[in-house]
Amino acid sequence: MLARRDRASGELGAKLRDLGYDAGVAQAVVERLIAEKLVDDHRYVDNFLRYHASRGQGPLRIRQELRQAGLAGPLVEDAIAAHPDWIRGARNARIKKFGVSLPAAPAERARQMRFLGYRGFTSAEIRAALGWDVDTGVDEAGADGDDL
């Protein structure tokens, strides 16, 4: 299983149990692989985060997918907090999908907000990606942010 791709320890243990191995045996195998550094959750989280962030996914979605892989807690939170710029990732995802110009119509703005929300960005990151000054609540055109 490790020849194809890197796996998280929890994911590997669950996969072994699904294949019919006893839970104790699966745990012992995973612990031995960790000791031999063939399975490393830190490496897995770093690679996973880097790959999915480069594909335009946000911290909320990445966190959820890591939980599904059996990882949670400080390891995941520290890695997500250490990522340099989620706002830039949200802007890049928006530009890739919708182009450079910011939406003028409320319906188009809502559509882009839903898209970025689905991609896993926070509301503050979405507002910044759509040209809103997060601190003042004013967009680049000067309108206030009450219609969001």
PAZA-911726 format. One record per atom (N, C-alpha, C, CB): atom name; x, y, z. Coordinates in pm, 1 decimal, m for minus. Glycine has a CB too. Layout:
<atoms>
<atom CA,<X,Y,Z>>
...
</atoms>
This chain:
<atoms>
<atom N,<81.4,m120.4,0.0>>
<atom CA,<0.0,0.0,0.0>>
<atom C,<85.3,126.1,0.0>>
<atom CB,<m92.3,0.2,119.6>>
<atom N,<202.4,118.7,59.4>>
<atom CA,<288.7,236.6,65.1>>
<atom C,<367.4,258.3,m64.1>>
<atom CB,<384.6,224.3,181.3>>
<atom N,<369.4,159.8,m150.9>>
<atom CA,<443.3,174.2,m276.2>>
<atom C,<373.4,271.3,m370.1>>
<atom CB,<460.2,38.5,m344.3>>
<atom N,<242.9,279.6,m362.1>>
<atom CA,<167.8,366.8,m452.6>>
<atom C,<171.3,512.2,m410.5>>
<atom CB,<25.2,321.2,m461.3>>
<atom N,<151.7,537.2,m280.1>>
<atom CA,<151.5,674.0,m229.1>>
<atom C,<173.5,671.7,m78.9>>
<atom CB,<19.2,746.2,m263.7>>
<atom N,<208.9,786.5,m25.6>>
<atom CA,<226.2,802.2,118.1>>
<atom C,<88.7,794.7,184.7>>
<atom CB,<298.0,937.0,151.9>>
<atom N,<83.0,741.3,303.7>>
<atom CA,<m43.3,730.3,376.7>>
<atom C,<m23.8,775.4,520.7>>
<atom CB,<m97.1,585.5,372.1>>
<atom N,<m131.3,825.3,578.9>>
<atom CA,<m131.8,860.7,720.2>>
<atom C,<m142.4,732.6,802.2>>
<atom CB,<m248.6,958.7,753.5>>
<atom N,<m93.0,736.8,924.2>>
<atom CA,<m94.4,616.5,1007.9>>
<atom C,<m236.7,568.6,1034.2>>
<atom CB,<m23.2,643.2,1140.6>>
<atom N,<m328.9,659.5,1062.0>>
<atom CA,<m467.7,620.7,1085.7>>
<atom C,<m532.9,560.5,962.4>>
<atom CB,<m547.4,740.0,1131.9>>
<atom N,<m503.5,619.5,847.8>>
<atom CA,<m558.1,568.6,721.8>>
<atom C,<m504.5,428.7,692.4>>
<atom CB,<m524.1,664.0,605.7>>
<atom N,<m375.9,408.2,717.6>>
<atom CA,<m314.2,278.1,692.7>>
<atom C,<m371.7,171.7,786.2>>
<atom CB,<m161.6,287.0,709.8>>
<atom N,<m388.1,206.8,913.5>>
<atom CA,<m447.0,112.7,1009.1>>
<atom C,<m588.7,74.9,970.8>>
<atom CB,<m446.1,171.8,1148.8>>
<atom N,<m668.8,173.8,928.9>>
<atom CA,<m806.9,146.3,887.4>>
<atom C,<m809.8,58.7,763.1>>
<atom CB,<m882.4,277.4,860.9>>
<atom N,<m719.3,83.6,671.5>>
<atom CA,<m713.8,4.1,548.7>>
<atom C,<m678.9,m142.1,580.6>>
<atom CB,<m610.1,63.9,450.2>>
<atom N,<m583.9,m162.5,671.7>>
<atom CA,<m546.6,m298.3,711.1>>
<atom C,<m663.1,m369.7,779.4>>
<atom CB,<m424.8,m295.3,804.3>>
<atom N,<m735.6,m297.1,866.7>>
<atom CA,<m851.9,m357.6,932.6>>
<atom C,<m960.6,m390.9,830.8>>
<atom CB,<m907.8,m263.1,1040.9>>
<atom N,<m979.5,m303.9,731.3>>
<atom CA,<m1078.5,m330.7,626.6>>
<atom C,<m1042.4,m453.8,544.5>>
<atom CB,<m1091.8,m210.0,534.8>>
<atom N,<m913.2,m482.0,533.6>>
<atom CA,<m869.2,m600.4,459.1>>
<atom C,<m881.6,m728.4,541.1>>
<atom CB,<m725.3,m582.8,413.9>>
<atom N,<m925.0,m714.2,667.0>>
<atom CA,<m950.8,m832.3,747.5>>
<atom C,<m846.9,m861.0,854.2>>
<atom CB,<m961.7,m948.6,659.8>>
<atom N,<m746.8,m777.2,868.8>>
<atom CA,<m645.9,m799.8,972.1>>
<atom C,<m701.9,m760.0,1108.1>>
<atom CB,<m516.3,m720.5,941.1>>
<atom N,<m659.2,m831.3,1210.9>>
<atom CA,<m697.8,m802.7,1347.6>>
<atom C,<m650.0,m661.8,1384.5>>
<atom CB,<m639.6,m908.9,1444.9>>
<atom N,<m728.1,m590.2,1465.8>>
<atom CA,<m694.4,m452.8,1504.0>>
<atom C,<m559.0,m446.0,1574.7>>
<atom CB,<m803.6,m394.6,1594.6>>
<atom N,<m528.5,m543.6,1659.1>>
<atom CA,<m399.7,m544.9,1728.4>>
<atom C,<m283.4,m563.6,1633.2>>
<atom CB,<m397.6,m653.9,1832.4>>
<atom N,<m301.2,m652.9,1536.7>>
<atom CA,<m196.5,m676.6,1437.0>>
<atom C,<m176.8,m552.3,1350.7>>
<atom CB,<m231.8,m798.4,1348.3>>
<atom N,<m287.2,m490.8,1308.5>>
<atom CA,<m278.6,m370.2,1225.8>>
<atom C,<m205.7,m258.9,1300.8>>
<atom CB,<m419.4,m322.9,1183.9>>
<atom N,<m237.2,m242.3,1428.6>>
<atom CA,<m172.1,m138.7,1509.7>>
<atom C,<m23.3,m166.3,1524.2>>
<atom CB,<m237.4,m129.7,1648.3>>
<atom N,<12.8,m290.9,1546.2>>
<atom CA,<154.2,m327.5,1560.3>>
<atom C,<230.1,m301.8,1430.9>>
<atom CB,<167.9,m475.2,1600.9>>
<atom N,<169.9,m334.0,1318.4>>
<atom CA,<234.5,m309.3,1189.1>>
<atom C,<254.5,m159.5,1167.5>>
<atom CB,<150.6,m369.3,1073.8>>
<atom N,<153.0,m81.2,1196.5>>
<atom CA,<162.8,64.1,1178.1>>
<atom C,<271.3,121.1,1269.1>>
<atom CB,<26.5,132.7,1207.0>>
<atom N,<277.0,76.8,1394.1>>
<atom CA,<379.4,126.0,1487.1>>
<atom C,<519.7,90.3,1438.7>>
<atom CB,<356.2,68.3,1627.7>>
<atom N,<535.5,m28.2,1383.2>>
<atom CA,<666.8,m67.8,1331.4>>
<atom C,<705.3,16.7,1209.9>>
<atom CB,<667.0,m217.4,1294.3>>
<atom N,<609.3,43.6,1123.1>>
<atom CA,<636.4,127.4,1006.3>>
<atom C,<672.0,271.1,1047.6>>
<atom CB,<514.4,128.1,912.4>>
<atom N,<607.9,318.8,1153.5>>
<atom CA,<642.0,451.7,1206.1>>
<atom C,<783.8,450.4,1261.1>>
<atom CB,<541.7,495.3,1316.2>>
<atom N,<820.1,346.6,1335.4>>
<atom CA,<954.4,335.7,1392.5>>
<atom C,<1060.8,329.3,1283.3>>
<atom CB,<964.0,212.2,1482.2>>
<atom N,<1028.1,265.5,1171.7>>
<atom CA,<1122.4,256.1,1059.7>>
<atom C,<1116.1,378.0,967.5>>
<atom CB,<1094.7,130.1,979.4>>
<atom N,<1032.5,475.3,1005.1>>
<atom CA,<1014.8,599.5,929.9>>
<atom C,<961.1,578.0,788.4>>
<atom CB,<1145.6,672.8,922.6>>
<atom N,<890.4,469.5,769.5>>
<atom CA,<822.9,445.9,641.9>>
<atom C,<685.7,513.8,639.2>>
<atom CB,<807.8,294.8,616.5>>
<atom N,<631.2,537.1,758.4>>
<atom CA,<507.6,613.4,773.5>>
<atom C,<539.5,730.3,865.3>>
<atom CB,<389.5,524.5,830.8>>
<atom N,<510.4,850.5,818.9>>
<atom CA,<538.3,971.1,897.0>>
<atom C,<421.7,1067.7,878.3>>
<atom CB,<674.2,1037.3,853.8>>
<atom N,<344.6,1087.7,984.7>>
<atom CA,<227.5,1173.9,974.3>>
<atom C,<264.3,1319.1,946.3>>
<atom CB,<146.3,1165.7,1101.1>>
<atom N,<376.0,1366.8,1000.9>>
<atom CA,<419.5,1504.6,972.5>>
<atom C,<447.5,1522.0,823.9>>
<atom CB,<545.7,1540.4,1054.8>>
<atom N,<519.2,1429.5,767.3>>
<atom CA,<550.4,1435.3,623.8>>
<atom C,<422.1,1427.6,541.7>>
<atom CB,<646.7,1320.5,583.8>>
<atom N,<333.0,1338.0,582.0>>
<atom CA,<206.3,1321.6,510.3>>
<atom C,<126.1,1451.5,511.1>>
<atom CB,<123.5,1208.0,572.8>>
<atom N,<113.1,1513.8,628.3>>
<atom CA,<36.3,1638.0,640.0>>
<atom C,<100.2,1748.1,555.4>>
<atom CB,<26.9,1682.6,788.0>>
<atom N,<231.9,1762.5,562.2>>
<atom CA,<299.9,1866.7,483.0>>
<atom C,<278.2,1846.0,333.9>>
<atom CB,<450.4,1867.9,513.6>>
<atom N,<296.0,1723.5,287.3>>
<atom CA,<276.7,1695.0,144.9>>
<atom C,<131.5,1714.6,102.8>>
<atom CB,<321.1,1552.5,113.2>>
<atom N,<39.4,1666.8,185.7>>
<atom CA,<m103.0,1679.0,156.0>>
<atom C,<m142.5,1825.8,147.4>>
<atom CB,<m187.4,1606.8,262.7>>
<atom N,<m101.1,1903.7,245.5>>
<atom CA,<m136.3,2045.2,249.1>>
<atom C,<m77.1,2118.6,128.4>>
<atom CB,<m87.3,2109.5,380.4>>
<atom N,<47.9,2095.8,100.3>>
<atom CA,<112.8,2162.9,m12.1>>
<atom C,<43.1,2129.5,m144.6>>
<atom CB,<261.1,2123.3,m18.9>>
<atom N,<12.2,2001.9,m164.8>>
<atom CA,<m50.8,1958.4,m288.6>>
<atom C,<m191.2,2017.9,m304.6>>
<atom CB,<m57.6,1806.0,m292.9>>
<atom N,<m272.6,2006.5,m200.7>>
<atom CA,<m411.0,2053.2,m211.5>>
<atom C,<m420.4,2205.9,m213.5>>
<atom CB,<m493.7,1998.1,m96.1>>
<atom N,<m333.2,2274.3,m143.6>>
<atom CA,<m332.2,2420.5,m149.8>>
<atom C,<m292.2,2467.0,m289.7>>
<atom CB,<m235.7,2479.0,m44.0>>
<atom N,<m199.1,2397.3,m353.1>>
<atom CA,<m158.8,2435.3,m488.7>>
<atom C,<m270.5,2410.1,m589.8>>
<atom CB,<m33.1,2358.5,m529.8>>
<atom N,<m365.4,2323.6,m556.4>>
<atom CA,<m480.2,2296.1,m642.5>>
<atom C,<m595.9,2390.7,m616.1>>
<atom CB,<m526.0,2153.5,m623.9>>
<atom N,<m576.4,2489.1,m527.8>>
<atom CA,<m678.8,2589.7,m503.0>>
<atom C,<m778.3,2553.6,m394.9>>
<atom CB,<m751.9,2616.3,m627.2>>
<atom N,<m741.4,2464.3,m304.6>>
<atom CA,<m829.8,2430.4,m194.7>>
<atom C,<m790.1,2508.6,m70.5>>
<atom CB,<m826.7,2279.5,m167.0>>
<atom N,<m889.5,2540.0,11.2>>
<atom CA,<m867.9,2621.1,129.5>>
<atom C,<m848.9,2540.0,255.8>>
<atom CB,<m981.5,2713.9,147.6>>
<atom N,<m822.0,2609.5,365.5>>
<atom CA,<m789.1,2541.6,491.2>>
<atom C,<m903.8,2459.9,550.2>>
<atom CB,<m745.0,2642.6,591.8>>
<atom N,<m1026.9,2503.0,531.4>>
<atom CA,<m1139.4,2427.7,588.3>>
<atom C,<m1155.1,2292.2,520.0>>
<atom CB,<m1269.7,2508.1,575.7>>
<atom N,<m1143.4,2291.5,390.0>>
<atom CA,<m1157.0,2165.4,316.5>>
<atom C,<m1038.3,2072.7,342.9>>
<atom CB,<m1169.9,2192.7,165.8>>
<atom N,<m920.0,2129.0,347.1>>
<atom CA,<m800.3,2048.4,373.7>>
<atom C,<m808.1,1986.6,513.1>>
<atom CB,<m672.2,2134.4,360.2>>
<atom N,<m850.4,2065.6,609.6>>
<atom CA,<m864.8,2014.9,747.3>>
<atom C,<m964.1,1899.0,750.4>>
<atom CB,<m911.3,2128.1,843.5>>
<atom N,<m1076.4,1912.9,681.3>>
<atom CA,<m1177.7,1807.6,678.2>>
<atom C,<m1123.6,1680.6,613.2>>
<atom CB,<m1302.1,1855.9,603.6>>
<atom N,<m1051.9,1693.7,504.1>>
<atom CA,<m997.5,1575.9,436.0>>
<atom C,<m889.8,1506.8,520.0>>
<atom CB,<m939.9,1615.7,299.9>>
<atom N,<m812.1,1584.9,594.6>>
<atom CA,<m713.1,1525.0,683.6>>
<atom C,<m781.5,1450.8,798.3>>
<atom CB,<m618.3,1632.7,738.9>>
<atom N,<m892.9,1502.7,847.2>>
<atom CA,<m969.2,1431.1,950.4>>
<atom C,<m1018.7,1297.9,896.6>>
<atom CB,<m1088.2,1516.2,999.5>>
<atom N,<m1063.5,1296.9,771.6>>
<atom CA,<m1110.7,1172.8,710.9>>
<atom C,<m997.5,1071.5,696.8>>
<atom CB,<m1173.2,1201.0,574.3>>
<atom N,<m873.5,1120.9,685.2>>
<atom CA,<m757.2,1032.7,675.5>>
<atom C,<m709.1,988.4,813.3>>
<atom CB,<m643.9,1102.7,600.7>>
<atom N,<m778.7,1031.2,918.6>>
<atom CA,<m744.1,988.3,1052.9>>
<atom C,<m648.0,1080.5,1124.9>>
<atom CB,<m686.2,853.3,1047.7>>
<atom N,<m631.6,1201.9,1075.5>>
<atom CA,<m540.8,1297.5,1139.0>>
<atom C,<m619.0,1418.0,1189.8>>
<atom CB,<m430.6,1342.5,1040.2>>
<atom N,<m584.4,1464.5,1306.8>>
<atom CA,<m649.3,1582.3,1364.3>>
<atom C,<m558.4,1637.4,1473.0>>
<atom CB,<m791.5,1547.8,1421.5>>
<atom N,<m601.6,1745.0,1533.2>>
<atom CA,<m529.6,1800.8,1646.5>>
<atom C,<m419.1,1895.9,1609.2>>
<atom CB,<m473.6,1692.5,1727.0>>
<atom N,<m322.3,1911.9,1698.3>>
<atom CA,<m217.5,2011.8,1680.1>>
<atom C,<m133.4,1990.8,1554.1>>
<atom CB,<m127.9,2011.7,1799.6>>
<atom N,<m113.3,1867.0,1515.2>>
<atom CA,<m34.5,1839.7,1394.9>>
<atom C,<m97.2,1908.6,1274.1>>
<atom CB,<m23.5,1687.5,1370.2>>
<atom N,<m225.0,1891.6,1255.7>>
<atom CA,<m296.0,1951.2,1142.1>>
<atom C,<m308.5,2101.4,1159.6>>
<atom CB,<m435.0,1888.3,1125.9>>
<atom N,<m346.9,2145.7,1278.4>>
<atom CA,<m367.2,2288.8,1302.4>>
<atom C,<m238.1,2368.2,1284.4>>
<atom CB,<m422.4,2311.1,1442.9>>
<atom N,<m126.6,2314.8,1332.0>>
<atom CA,<1.4,2383.3,1315.9>>
<atom C,<41.9,2392.9,1169.5>>
<atom CB,<109.8,2311.6,1395.0>>
<atom N,<18.6,2287.3,1093.9>>
<atom CA,<53.5,2288.2,952.0>>
<atom C,<m31.9,2388.9,875.6>>
<atom CB,<36.7,2148.3,891.7>>
<atom N,<m160.7,2394.8,906.3>>
<atom CA,<m249.4,2489.7,838.8>>
<atom C,<m213.7,2632.3,876.5>>
<atom CB,<m396.0,2461.0,873.4>>
<atom N,<m182.5,2655.7,1004.3>>
<atom CA,<m144.1,2789.7,1047.7>>
<atom C,<m11.0,2833.8,987.9>>
<atom CB,<m136.5,2795.0,1198.8>>
<atom N,<75.6,2738.9,957.7>>
<atom CA,<206.5,2771.9,903.1>>
<atom C,<203.2,2800.4,753.7>>
<atom CB,<302.2,2660.2,930.4>>
<atom N,<91.2,2766.6,687.3>>
<atom CA,<82.5,2793.3,543.0>>
<atom C,<91.5,2943.7,521.1>>
<atom CB,<m50.2,2735.8,481.9>>
<atom N,<171.8,2988.1,425.8>>
<atom CA,<202.7,3129.7,413.8>>
<atom C,<86.4,3221.2,378.8>>
<atom CB,<305.6,3146.3,313.6>>
<atom N,<0.4,3183.2,285.5>>
<atom CA,<m97.0,3281.5,240.4>>
<atom C,<m221.7,3216.3,181.9>>
<atom CB,<m34.2,3373.1,138.0>>
<atom N,<m322.9,3199.3,264.0>>
<atom CA,<m447.9,3142.3,216.7>>
<atom C,<m524.5,3241.6,130.8>>
<atom CB,<m533.4,3097.6,334.1>>
<atom N,<m511.2,3370.4,159.3>>
<atom CA,<m582.5,3471.6,80.1>>
<atom C,<m533.6,3469.2,m64.0>>
<atom CB,<m563.3,3612.9,140.9>>
<atom N,<m405.0,3457.6,m83.8>>
<atom CA,<m350.8,3449.7,m219.1>>
<atom C,<m403.6,3324.9,m289.8>>
<atom CB,<m196.3,3448.8,m216.0>>
<atom N,<m415.5,3213.4,m217.6>>
<atom CA,<m471.6,3091.5,m275.4>>
<atom C,<m616.5,3110.7,m317.9>>
<atom CB,<m461.7,2977.0,m176.0>>
<atom N,<m694.8,3181.4,m234.9>>
<atom CA,<m834.8,3208.8,m269.6>>
<atom C,<m842.3,3299.1,m392.6>>
<atom CB,<m908.8,3274.4,m150.4>>
<atom N,<m757.1,3401.3,m397.3>>
<atom CA,<m754.8,3490.1,m515.6>>
<atom C,<m717.5,3412.7,m641.2>>
<atom CB,<m655.5,3606.5,m494.6>>
<atom N,<m616.2,3328.6,m632.0>>
<atom CA,<m572.8,3250.8,m748.4>>
<atom C,<m682.5,3155.3,m795.2>>
<atom CB,<m445.4,3172.0,m715.3>>
<atom N,<m752.6,3091.8,m702.3>>
<atom CA,<m861.2,3000.7,m739.0>>
<atom C,<m974.3,3077.7,m807.0>>
<atom CB,<m914.4,2926.1,m614.3>>
<atom N,<m1005.6,3197.2,m754.3>>
<atom CA,<m1110.8,3280.2,m813.8>>
<atom C,<m1072.2,3325.5,m953.7>>
<atom CB,<m1139.5,3402.0,m725.6>>
<atom N,<m948.9,3370.7,m969.4>>
<atom CA,<m902.1,3418.1,m1099.3>>
<atom C,<m898.8,3304.2,m1200.6>>
<atom CB,<m763.0,3481.5,m1086.2>>
<atom N,<m854.6,3187.2,m1158.7>>
<atom CA,<m848.3,3072.9,m1249.6>>
<atom C,<m986.9,3034.7,m1300.2>>
<atom CB,<m783.2,2953.3,m1180.2>>
<atom N,<m1086.8,3043.5,m1213.8>>
<atom CA,<m1222.9,3003.6,m1251.5>>
<atom C,<m1299.7,3115.1,m1322.7>>
<atom CB,<m1299.6,2960.3,m1128.3>>
<atom N,<m1285.0,3240.2,m1275.0>>
<atom CA,<m1372.1,3347.8,m1321.9>>
<atom C,<m1301.0,3460.8,m1395.5>>
<atom CB,<m1444.8,3404.7,m1206.9>>
<atom N,<m1169.4,3461.6,m1397.4>>
<atom CA,<m1096.7,3569.2,m1463.8>>
<atom C,<m1053.2,3677.0,m1365.7>>
<atom CB,<m1182.1,3630.5,m1573.0>>
<atom N,<m981.7,3774.2,m1418.0>>
<atom CA,<m919.1,3875.5,m1333.9>>
<atom C,<m1017.8,3977.9,m1279.8>>
<atom CB,<m812.0,3945.7,m1410.8>>
<atom N,<m1115.6,4018.2,m1359.6>>
<atom CA,<m1205.7,4125.8,m1316.9>>
<atom C,<m1293.7,4080.8,m1200.6>>
<atom CB,<m1293.4,4171.9,m1434.3>>
<atom N,<m1311.4,4172.3,m1107.0>>
<atom CA,<m1394.3,4144.8,m989.8>>
<atom C,<m1541.9,4152.5,m1028.8>>
<atom CB,<m1362.6,4244.8,m875.0>>
<atom N,<m1627.0,4075.4,m964.3>>
<atom CA,<m1769.6,4076.6,m999.3>>
<atom C,<m1836.1,4207.5,m958.3>>
<atom CB,<m1841.6,3958.9,m933.1>>
<atom N,<m1919.6,4259.6,m1046.8>>
<atom CA,<m1991.0,4383.3,m1016.4>>
<atom C,<m2133.0,4353.6,m968.4>>
<atom CB,<m1994.6,4474.9,m1139.9>>
<atom N,<m2196.8,4256.3,m1028.9>>
<atom CA,<m2335.3,4223.5,m993.7>>
<atom C,<m2339.6,4138.6,m866.4>>
<atom CB,<m2404.6,4148.9,m1110.2>>
<atom N,<m2436.2,4164.6,m781.4>>
<atom CA,<m2448.9,4085.4,m658.8>>
<atom C,<m2466.1,3935.7,m683.6>>
<atom CB,<m2565.3,4135.5,m578.9>>
<atom N,<m2537.9,3899.6,m788.6>>
<atom CA,<m2557.5,3757.9,m817.7>>
<atom C,<m2425.1,3690.7,m853.3>>
<atom CB,<m2658.3,3740.3,m932.0>>
<atom N,<m2343.3,3757.7,m931.5>>
<atom CA,<m2213.2,3701.5,m968.5>>
<atom C,<m2119.9,3695.4,m847.4>>
<atom CB,<m2148.8,3784.8,m1081.0>>
<atom N,<m2126.2,3796.4,m763.0>>
<atom CA,<m2046.0,3797.4,m640.5>>
<atom C,<m2085.4,3679.3,m551.5>>
<atom CB,<m2064.0,3931.7,m564.0>>
<atom N,<m2215.8,3656.5,m538.5>>
<atom CA,<m2264.1,3544.0,m457.3>>
<atom C,<m2219.1,3411.0,m517.2>>
<atom CB,<m2418.1,3547.5,m445.9>>
<atom N,<m2222.1,3400.8,m649.2>>
<atom CA,<m2177.8,3277.8,m716.6>>
<atom C,<m2031.0,3249.8,m686.7>>
<atom CB,<m2199.6,3288.6,m869.1>>
<atom N,<m1948.1,3353.7,m694.5>>
<atom CA,<m1805.6,3336.4,m667.6>>
<atom C,<m1780.8,3306.4,m521.1>>
<atom CB,<m1728.0,3460.6,m709.1>>
<atom N,<m1860.6,3364.9,m433.3>>
<atom CA,<m1846.7,3336.2,m290.9>>
<atom C,<m1880.8,3189.6,m261.5>>
<atom CB,<m1937.0,3429.8,m208.3>>
<atom N,<m1986.5,3139.3,m323.8>>
<atom CA,<m2023.4,2998.2,m305.0>>
<atom C,<m1912.5,2906.3,m354.8>>
<atom CB,<m2155.3,2966.3,m378.3>>
<atom N,<m1855.4,2940.4,m469.0>>
<atom CA,<m1747.3,2860.0,m524.6>>
<atom C,<m1629.6,2853.4,m427.7>>
<atom CB,<m1702.0,2917.2,m659.6>>
<atom N,<m1587.9,2968.9,m376.5>>
<atom CA,<m1473.8,2971.2,m284.7>>
<atom C,<m1507.4,2903.7,m152.0>>
<atom CB,<m1428.6,3115.2,m259.9>>
<atom N,<m1631.0,2915.3,m109.0>>
<atom CA,<m1673.5,2845.2,12.1>>
<atom C,<m1667.7,2695.1,m6.3>>
<atom CB,<m1814.2,2887.0,51.2>>
<atom N,<m1710.7,2647.9,m122.4>>
<atom CA,<m1703.0,2505.0,m152.7>>
<atom C,<m1558.2,2457.9,m155.7>>
<atom CB,<m1771.0,2474.8,m286.7>>
<atom N,<m1467.9,2543.4,m202.4>>
<atom CA,<m1326.8,2507.8,m209.2>>
<atom C,<m1262.6,2504.3,m70.8>>
<atom CB,<m1252.6,2605.8,m298.2>>
<atom N,<m1332.0,2556.9,31.1>>
<atom CA,<m1283.7,2544.5,167.8>>
<atom C,<m1215.3,2667.2,224.6>>
<atom CB,<m1191.4,2432.5,175.3>>
<atom N,<m1246.1,2784.1,169.7>>
<atom CA,<m1187.8,2906.5,223.0>>
<atom C,<m1281.1,2967.6,326.4>>
<atom CB,<m1159.0,3007.2,109.9>>
<atom N,<m1222.4,3039.0,423.1>>
<atom CA,<m1301.4,3104.7,527.1>>
<atom C,<m1367.6,3228.9,469.2>>
<atom CB,<m1213.1,3141.7,649.4>>
<atom N,<m1465.6,3282.6,541.9>>
<atom CA,<m1535.5,3401.8,492.7>>
<atom C,<m1440.7,3520.7,480.3>>
<atom CB,<m1652.0,3437.5,585.9>>
<atom N,<m1345.6,3535.4,570.5>>
<atom CA,<m1249.8,3645.6,560.6>>
<atom C,<m1162.0,3630.6,436.3>>
<atom CB,<m1162.2,3651.9,687.1>>
<atom N,<m1121.1,3509.1,406.4>>
<atom CA,<m1038.6,3485.7,286.8>>
<atom C,<m1120.1,3509.2,159.9>>
<atom CB,<m981.5,3341.8,287.4>>
<atom N,<m1247.0,3472.0,162.4>>
<atom CA,<m1333.6,3493.4,46.6>>
<atom C,<m1354.0,3642.0,23.8>>
<atom CB,<m1469.1,3422.9,65.5>>
<atom N,<m1380.7,3714.1,129.8>>
<atom CA,<m1401.6,3859.5,116.0>>
<atom C,<m1276.0,3926.7,62.3>>
<atom CB,<m1441.5,3922.6,251.7>>
<atom N,<m1160.5,3886.5,110.2>>
<atom CA,<m1035.6,3944.9,60.6>>
<atom C,<m1012.7,3909.0,m85.7>>
<atom CB,<m916.8,3897.6,145.5>>
<atom N,<m1045.5,3786.9,m124.4>>
<atom CA,<m1027.2,3743.8,m263.7>>
<atom C,<m1119.8,3819.8,m357.6>>
<atom CB,<m1051.9,3593.1,m276.9>>
<atom N,<m1232.2,3866.3,m305.6>>
<atom CA,<m1327.3,3941.4,m388.0>>
<atom C,<m1304.5,4091.6,m380.5>>
<atom CB,<m1469.0,3909.7,m345.6>>
<atom N,<m1193.3,4130.6,m322.1>>
<atom CA,<m1156.3,4271.5,m321.3>>
<atom C,<m1208.7,4351.2,m204.6>>
<atom CB,<m1202.5,4333.8,m444.2>>
<atom N,<m1259.8,4286.1,m102.5>>
<atom CA,<m1308.4,4357.1,14.6>>
<atom C,<m1194.6,4375.9,111.9>>
<atom CB,<m1425.0,4282.1,81.1>>
<atom N,<m1186.1,4495.2,168.9>>
<atom CA,<m1089.9,4521.1,275.3>>
<atom C,<m1147.8,4458.4,401.7>>
<atom CB,<m1062.1,4676.5,293.8>>
<atom N,<m1084.0,4353.9,448.3>>
<atom CA,<m1137.4,4276.6,560.7>>
<atom C,<m1147.2,4362.1,686.7>>
<atom CB,<m1049.7,4153.6,587.4>>
<atom N,<m1056.0,4456.4,704.0>>
<atom CA,<m1056.5,4538.4,825.1>>
<atom C,<m1167.6,4642.3,825.5>>
<atom CB,<m923.6,4607.2,840.9>>
<atom N,<m1196.4,4703.3,708.8>>
<atom CA,<m1294.9,4811.6,705.5>>
<atom C,<m1429.3,4769.2,649.9>>
<atom CB,<m1242.2,4925.4,624.5>>
<atom N,<m1437.3,4657.3,576.7>>
<atom CA,<m1564.0,4613.6,518.7>>
<atom C,<m1601.5,4691.1,394.6>>
<atom CB,<m1673.4,4625.9,619.5>>
<atom N,<m1503.0,4750.4,327.4>>
<atom CA,<m1528.7,4830.0,207.6>>
<atom C,<m1463.1,4762.6,89.4>>
<atom CB,<m1476.8,4975.1,223.7>>
<atom N,<m1538.2,4754.7,m24.1>>
<atom CA,<m1479.1,4694.1,m142.3>>
<atom C,<m1398.7,4797.7,m219.5>>
<atom CB,<m1587.6,4632.5,m231.7>>
<atom N,<m1331.0,4753.0,m325.3>>
<atom CA,<m1244.5,4841.7,m402.6>>
<atom C,<m1322.4,4955.2,m468.3>>
<atom CB,<m1170.4,4762.5,m508.3>>
<atom N,<m1451.8,4934.5,m495.3>>
<atom CA,<m1532.0,5038.4,m558.3>>
<atom C,<m1581.7,5140.0,m456.7>>
<atom CB,<m1649.5,4976.6,m631.7>>
<atom N,<m1566.9,5111.2,m326.6>>
<atom CA,<m1605.1,5206.2,m223.7>>
<atom C,<m1738.7,5177.3,m157.1>>
<atom CB,<m1608.7,5341.1,m281.5>>
<atom N,<m1810.7,5075.6,m200.7>>
<atom CA,<m1938.0,5040.7,m139.0>>
<atom C,<m1911.3,4966.0,m9.1>>
<atom CB,<m2025.3,4955.3,m235.0>>
<atom N,<m2005.3,4978.1,85.8>>
<atom CA,<m1984.9,4905.0,210.4>>
<atom C,<m2021.8,4759.0,191.0>>
<atom CB,<m2067.5,4966.9,324.6>>
<atom N,<m1984.9,4675.1,285.0>>
<atom CA,<m1999.5,4530.7,271.2>>
<atom C,<m2130.9,4476.3,322.5>>
<atom CB,<m1889.2,4463.1,341.5>>
<atom N,<m2235.1,4559.5,336.0>>
<atom CA,<m2360.0,4511.9,394.1>>
<atom C,<m2437.1,4417.8,303.8>>
<atom CB,<m2446.1,4627.5,428.8>>
<atom N,<m2415.3,4422.1,171.5>>
<atom CA,<m2492.2,4335.5,81.7>>
<atom C,<m2437.1,4195.3,75.1>>
<atom CB,<m2495.7,4393.9,m56.4>>
<atom N,<m2327.1,4167.0,142.8>>
<atom CA,<m2273.6,4032.0,146.8>>
<atom C,<m2340.2,3961.2,258.8>>
<atom CB,<m2120.6,4029.9,163.1>>
</atoms>
